[in-house]
Amino acid sequence: MRSSESKIVSREKLESLVAVHKKRGQTVVFTNGCFDILHVGHVRYLEAAREQGDILIVAVNSDVSLRSLKGPGRPILDEAARARLVAALRSVDYVVLFSEPTVASLLRDLLPDVHAKGTDYSADTVPERAIAKELGIQVAIVGDPKNHSTRALLASLRKAPHD
């Protein structure tokens, strides 16, 4: 069994790995997220994404990009910790960090077969829908209904009585 650390790869290394998997006829699925505090919704989302193919790549937002998306006080966990936690999941084959506002450039570089997004999106609201269509990448909406979030978990923790 591969260590979680060995699943975290550079963009350049990932490009060559994807080429090998595609040459073998394997379906490559790509997804992304912040994963600031890993929770059951994340696990279900990643397992559902994996069901779309043979290989699952997860792009994790860098600290800088997460902060710009989520605001002050975030991230809770740094990018290395978040990448390592995601990589530890059995359903995940590779993890790559990214800093751009969207994963459009990663989709262009990697050319996965499927781009999976969570149920907080629809086919019409996926930020990368145009680039996916242009490149012939199928978009799949996966996971359970979005009733889990790091924001809600943090709010609950703030309200909890302190010992």
C-alpha positions as CSV (number, residue, x, y, z in Angstrom):
1,M,0.0,0.0,0.0
2,R,1.3,3.4,-1.0
3,S,1.9,6.0,1.7
4,S,-0.2,9.1,1.7
5,E,2.8,11.3,1.3
6,S,3.8,9.5,-1.9
7,K,0.3,10.4,-3.4
8,I,1.1,14.1,-3.2
9,V,2.8,15.0,-6.5
10,S,3.9,18.0,-8.5
11,R,1.9,19.2,-11.5
12,E,4.7,18.1,-13.8
13,K,4.9,14.6,-12.3
14,L,1.1,14.3,-12.5
15,E,1.0,15.1,-16.2
16,S,3.3,12.1,-16.9
17,L,1.3,9.8,-14.5
18,V,-2.0,10.7,-16.2
19,A,-0.4,9.9,-19.6
20,V,0.6,6.5,-18.3
21,H,-2.9,5.8,-16.9
22,K,-4.6,6.9,-20.1
23,K,-2.3,4.8,-22.2
24,R,-3.4,1.8,-20.1
25,G,-7.1,2.7,-20.9
26,Q,-7.9,3.8,-17.4
27,T,-10.5,6.5,-16.9
28,V,-9.1,9.5,-15.0
29,V,-11.3,11.5,-12.8
30,F,-10.3,15.0,-11.5
31,T,-11.9,17.0,-8.7
32,N,-10.9,19.8,-6.4
33,G,-11.6,21.6,-3.1
34,C,-10.3,23.3,0.0
35,F,-10.8,20.4,2.5
36,D,-10.0,22.8,5.3
37,I,-11.4,20.4,8.0
38,L,-12.0,17.0,6.5
39,H,-15.6,15.8,7.3
40,V,-18.0,13.1,6.2
41,G,-19.3,15.2,3.3
42,H,-15.8,15.3,1.9
43,V,-15.4,11.6,2.2
44,R,-18.7,10.8,0.5
45,Y,-17.9,13.3,-2.3
46,L,-14.5,11.8,-3.0
47,E,-15.8,8.3,-2.9
48,A,-18.6,9.3,-5.4
49,A,-16.0,11.0,-7.6
50,R,-13.9,7.8,-7.6
51,E,-16.9,5.8,-8.8
52,Q,-16.8,7.8,-12.0
53,G,-13.5,6.1,-13.1
54,D,-10.4,4.2,-12.3
55,I,-8.0,6.9,-11.0
56,L,-9.0,9.9,-8.8
57,I,-6.9,13.1,-8.8
58,V,-7.7,15.7,-6.2
59,A,-6.5,19.3,-6.5
60,V,-6.3,21.0,-3.1
61,N,-6.4,24.8,-2.8
62,S,-3.2,26.3,-1.6
63,D,-3.3,28.4,1.6
64,V,-3.2,31.6,-0.4
65,S,-6.1,30.6,-2.6
66,L,-8.2,29.2,0.3
67,R,-7.7,32.4,2.2
68,S,-8.9,34.5,-0.8
69,L,-12.0,32.2,-1.1
70,K,-13.0,31.8,2.5
71,G,-11.7,35.0,4.2
72,P,-9.9,35.8,7.4
73,G,-9.2,33.0,9.9
74,R,-8.8,30.4,7.2
75,P,-7.3,28.0,6.5
76,I,-7.6,26.1,9.7
77,L,-5.1,23.5,8.6
78,D,-2.2,24.4,6.3
79,E,-2.0,23.1,2.7
80,A,0.5,20.4,3.6
81,A,-1.8,19.0,6.3
82,R,-4.9,19.2,4.1
83,A,-3.1,17.5,1.2
84,R,-1.8,14.7,3.5
85,L,-5.3,14.1,4.9
86,V,-6.9,13.9,1.5
87,A,-4.1,11.7,0.2
88,A,-4.7,9.3,3.1
89,L,-8.2,8.4,1.8
90,R,-8.4,5.1,0.0
91,S,-10.4,6.5,-2.8
92,V,-7.7,9.1,-3.7
93,D,-4.8,8.2,-6.0
94,Y,-3.1,11.6,-6.4
95,V,-3.2,15.0,-4.8
96,V,-1.8,18.2,-6.3
97,L,-1.8,21.7,-4.8
98,F,-3.0,24.7,-6.9
99,S,-3.2,28.4,-6.3
100,E,-5.3,29.6,-9.3
101,P,-8.9,30.8,-8.8
102,T,-10.2,27.8,-10.8
103,V,-8.7,24.5,-12.0
104,A,-9.1,25.4,-15.7
105,S,-5.3,25.3,-16.3
106,L,-5.1,21.9,-14.6
107,L,-7.9,20.6,-16.7
108,R,-6.1,21.8,-19.8
109,D,-2.7,20.3,-18.7
110,L,-4.0,17.0,-17.4
111,L,-7.0,16.3,-19.8
112,P,-8.9,14.0,-17.4
113,D,-11.8,12.1,-18.7
114,V,-14.2,13.4,-16.0
115,H,-14.3,16.6,-13.9
116,A,-16.3,15.8,-10.8
117,K,-17.9,18.6,-8.7
118,G,-20.1,18.4,-5.6
119,T,-23.8,18.8,-5.3
120,D,-23.5,22.5,-4.4
121,Y,-23.0,22.9,-8.2
122,S,-25.2,22.1,-11.1
123,A,-24.0,21.4,-14.7
124,D,-24.7,25.1,-15.4
125,T,-22.8,26.6,-12.4
126,V,-19.5,24.6,-12.6
127,P,-16.9,27.3,-13.0
128,E,-14.9,25.3,-15.5
129,R,-17.9,24.1,-17.6
130,A,-16.8,26.0,-20.7
131,I,-13.2,24.7,-20.7
132,A,-14.4,21.1,-19.9
133,K,-16.8,21.3,-22.9
134,E,-14.0,22.7,-25.1
135,L,-11.7,19.9,-24.1
136,G,-14.3,17.1,-24.3
137,I,-14.1,16.4,-20.5
138,Q,-17.3,15.0,-19.0
139,V,-18.6,17.0,-16.0
140,A,-20.2,14.9,-13.3
141,I,-22.1,16.2,-10.2
142,V,-21.4,13.8,-7.4
143,G,-21.8,13.2,-3.6
144,D,-24.6,13.6,-1.2
145,P,-26.6,16.7,-0.7
146,K,-24.5,19.6,0.5
147,N,-25.6,19.6,4.2
148,H,-22.1,19.4,5.6
149,S,-19.6,22.2,5.5
150,T,-16.5,23.3,7.3
151,R,-18.2,26.7,7.8
152,A,-21.1,25.1,9.7
153,L,-18.8,22.9,11.7
154,L,-16.7,25.9,12.8
155,A,-19.9,27.8,13.8
156,S,-21.0,24.8,15.8
157,L,-17.7,24.6,17.6
158,R,-17.8,28.3,18.4
159,K,-21.3,27.9,20.0
160,A,-20.3,24.8,22.0
161,P,-19.9,25.3,25.8
162,H,-16.2,25.3,26.8
163,D,-15.0,23.2,29.7
